[in-house]
Amino acid sequence: MDLDAVLASLAQAPVPASLALMEDRVLARIAARPAARAGMGIGALTIAAALLIGIGSAGVPTKDANAAPLSPLGPNSPLAPSTLLLGEP
């Protein structure tokens, strides 16, 4: 059977009567189901946990970073391939 002929016959077919009431049935089922929502306690607990983690991580002291002078074209460059492969310039 040709697909175009099947689609043409489907287009000419009458609409089923049960299709007219489908929207009302779907909306009635949606309205009948209670909406799931998180309580205020869960939201407040999440906010409090985020604040505690943020304040705690900001208050933890870290080591001071000591930056070494970097001269990529100099003889003692820490990024030279010989330094990276052998460990010494």
Backbone as CSV, one residue per row, in Angstrom:
resi,resn,N_x,N_y,N_z,CA_x,CA_y,CA_z,C_x,C_y,C_z
1,MET,0.831,-1.181,0.000,0.000,0.000,0.000,0.877,1.247,0.000
2,ASP,0.418,2.261,-0.674,1.151,3.508,-0.787,0.905,4.353,0.468
3,LEU,1.969,4.919,1.015,1.854,5.715,2.234,1.011,6.957,2.003
4,ASP,1.147,7.577,0.852,0.345,8.768,0.557,-1.141,8.429,0.516
5,ALA,-1.490,7.276,-0.022,-2.896,6.878,-0.085,-3.444,6.596,1.309
6,VAL,-2.649,5.974,2.149,-3.087,5.693,3.520,-3.305,6.992,4.279
7,LEU,-2.378,7.935,4.144,-2.534,9.219,4.832,-3.725,10.002,4.300
8,ALA,-3.972,9.927,3.021,-5.133,10.617,2.442,-6.437,10.017,2.962
9,SER,-6.508,8.683,3.062,-7.729,8.064,3.583,-7.902,8.373,5.070
10,LEU,-6.803,8.464,5.807,-6.886,8.826,7.220,-7.370,10.266,7.394
11,ALA,-6.961,11.140,6.504,-7.397,12.525,6.579,-8.894,12.655,6.296
12,GLN,-9.427,11.775,5.466,-10.846,11.833,5.119,-11.723,11.108,6.137
13,ALA,-11.139,10.335,7.050,-11.921,9.569,8.027,-12.539,10.506,9.055
14,PRO,-13.723,10.160,9.562,-14.354,11.013,10.583,-13.590,10.942,11.919
15,VAL,-13.667,12.013,12.670,-12.993,12.086,13.967,-13.788,11.258,14.973
16,PRO,-13.133,10.387,15.746,-13.858,9.600,16.749,-14.502,10.506,17.799
17,ALA,-15.675,10.121,18.272,-16.413,10.940,19.235,-15.689,10.999,20.582
18,SER,-14.996,9.939,20.929,-14.300,9.937,22.219,-13.142,10.929,22.249
19,LEU,-12.667,11.345,21.088,-11.566,12.292,21.030,-11.989,13.681,21.494
20,ALA,-13.250,14.012,21.343,-13.735,15.335,21.738,-13.695,15.510,23.254
21,LEU,-13.855,14.431,24.003,-13.873,14.517,25.457,-12.505,14.242,26.097
22,MET,-11.499,13.993,25.284,-10.204,13.620,25.829,-9.583,14.747,26.660
23,GLU,-9.688,15.965,26.202,-9.091,17.083,26.937,-9.713,17.216,28.329
24,ASP,-11.028,17.082,28.411,-11.696,17.182,29.712,-11.255,16.054,30.647
25,ARG,-11.102,14.835,30.114,-10.660,13.718,30.950,-9.230,13.918,31.453
26,VAL,-8.349,14.405,30.594,-6.958,14.627,31.002,-6.886,15.704,32.070
27,LEU,-7.587,16.807,31.882,-7.562,17.890,32.855,-8.186,17.468,34.181
28,ALA,-9.199,16.618,34.146,-9.809,16.126,35.383,-8.840,15.231,36.146
29,ARG,-8.081,14.398,35.432,-7.093,13.546,36.108,-5.959,14.369,36.690
30,ILE,-5.559,15.425,36.001,-4.493,16.296,36.532,-4.973,17.001,37.790
31,ALA,-6.203,17.476,37.765,-6.750,18.183,38.933,-6.953,17.242,40.113
32,ALA,-7.248,15.980,39.860,-7.492,15.023,40.945,-6.213,14.609,41.649
33,ARG,-5.083,14.666,40.970,-3.809,14.252,41.576,-3.262,15.394,42.424
34,PRO,-2.946,15.144,43.684,-2.405,16.213,44.522,-0.989,16.576,44.074
35,ALA,-0.689,17.848,44.141,0.627,18.327,43.728,1.652,18.028,44.821
36,ALA,2.760,17.484,44.419,3.844,17.213,45.368,4.668,18.475,45.528
37,ARG,4.865,18.892,46.772,5.678,20.077,46.992,6.485,19.876,48.256
38,ALA,7.657,20.458,48.247,8.539,20.368,49.404,8.063,21.372,50.442
39,GLY,8.152,20.973,51.691,7.729,21.856,52.765,8.717,22.979,53.009
40,MET,8.313,23.913,53.817,9.158,25.052,54.132,10.386,24.614,54.924
41,GLY,10.255,23.550,55.682,11.372,23.065,56.491,12.541,22.589,55.644
42,ILE,12.241,21.923,54.534,13.306,21.419,53.652,14.049,22.594,53.026
43,GLY,13.331,23.616,52.591,13.978,24.782,51.992,14.845,25.518,52.995
44,ALA,14.320,25.686,54.215,15.095,26.380,55.250,16.326,25.572,55.632
45,LEU,16.191,24.256,55.691,17.333,23.407,56.014,18.396,23.487,54.923
46,THR,17.993,23.535,53.688,18.938,23.646,52.580,19.675,24.975,52.617
47,ILE,18.952,26.048,52.890,19.578,27.371,52.971,20.563,27.418,54.132
48,ALA,20.171,26.875,55.275,21.055,26.877,56.441,22.310,26.055,56.175
49,ALA,22.171,24.910,55.531,23.336,24.079,55.220,24.272,24.788,54.258
50,ALA,23.716,25.465,53.250,24.557,26.193,52.298,25.293,27.332,52.985
51,LEU,24.618,28.035,53.884,25.281,29.118,54.614,26.397,28.596,55.511
52,LEU,26.142,27.506,56.215,27.168,26.940,57.094,28.377,26.449,56.304
53,ILE,28.141,25.819,55.187,29.252,25.352,54.360,30.040,26.540,53.814
54,GLY,29.365,27.573,53.375,30.047,28.754,52.850,30.856,29.481,53.901
55,ILE,30.260,29.677,55.066,30.969,30.373,56.149,32.128,29.517,56.652
56,GLY,31.897,28.211,56.764,32.958,27.319,57.234,34.131,27.253,56.276
57,SER,33.851,27.211,54.991,34.955,27.127,54.032,35.688,28.449,53.897
58,ALA,35.021,29.557,54.134,35.693,30.857,54.067,36.548,31.097,55.303
59,GLY,36.196,30.481,56.417,36.931,30.715,57.649,38.123,29.804,57.850
60,VAL,38.264,28.773,57.029,39.377,27.848,57.173,40.630,28.496,56.600
61,PRO,41.672,28.671,57.430,42.888,29.290,56.894,43.636,28.321,55.979
62,THR,44.266,28.867,54.982,45.042,28.069,54.049,46.491,28.506,54.091
63,LYS,47.369,27.723,53.507,48.777,28.092,53.435,48.935,29.283,52.501
64,ASP,49.928,30.099,52.804,50.228,31.218,51.914,50.881,30.676,50.648
65,ALA,50.482,31.218,49.538,51.062,30.805,48.270,52.300,31.653,48.008
66,ASN,53.399,31.003,47.758,54.633,31.698,47.439,54.890,31.549,45.952
67,ALA,54.808,32.637,45.242,55.019,32.603,43.806,56.491,32.825,43.496
68,ALA,57.042,31.935,42.715,58.429,32.084,42.275,58.445,32.908,41.005
69,PRO,59.463,33.739,40.830,59.536,34.507,39.587,59.703,33.548,38.399
70,LEU,59.013,33.841,37.364,58.994,32.967,36.201,59.583,33.699,35.007
71,SER,60.641,33.167,34.456,61.221,33.726,33.234,61.302,32.597,32.215
72,PRO,60.362,32.523,31.319,60.284,31.387,30.408,61.474,31.260,29.469
73,LEU,62.180,32.364,29.215,63.312,32.287,28.293,64.648,32.235,29.018
74,GLY,64.655,32.254,30.325,65.897,32.229,31.093,66.461,30.827,31.234
75,PRO,67.705,30.712,31.698,68.339,29.385,31.808,67.774,28.535,32.948
76,ASN,67.214,29.144,33.978,66.695,28.396,35.118,65.169,28.406,35.151
77,SER,64.568,28.154,34.044,63.107,28.181,33.956,62.528,26.902,34.554
78,PRO,61.595,27.028,35.506,60.988,25.826,36.079,60.068,25.090,35.105
79,LEU,59.730,25.732,33.986,58.847,25.094,33.010,59.605,24.536,31.811
80,ALA,60.930,24.551,31.851,61.713,24.006,30.742,61.510,22.502,30.661
81,PRO,61.493,21.949,29.457,61.287,20.501,29.331,62.316,19.684,30.096
82,SER,63.561,20.149,30.155,64.563,19.381,30.871,64.251,19.352,32.368
83,THR,63.714,20.432,32.893,63.349,20.479,34.313,62.158,19.580,34.576
84,LEU,61.215,19.575,33.677,60.015,18.778,33.891,60.308,17.282,33.761
85,LEU,61.219,16.921,32.887,61.509,15.503,32.660,62.521,14.946,33.664
86,LEU,63.563,15.708,33.959,64.627,15.193,34.810,64.538,15.695,36.244
87,GLY,63.854,16.779,36.471,63.719,17.308,37.809,64.748,18.377,38.149
88,GLU,65.739,18.582,37.309,66.755,19.611,37.536,67.023,20.351,36.239
89,PRO,67.409,21.650,36.346,67.734,22.374,35.097,69.081,21.978,34.536
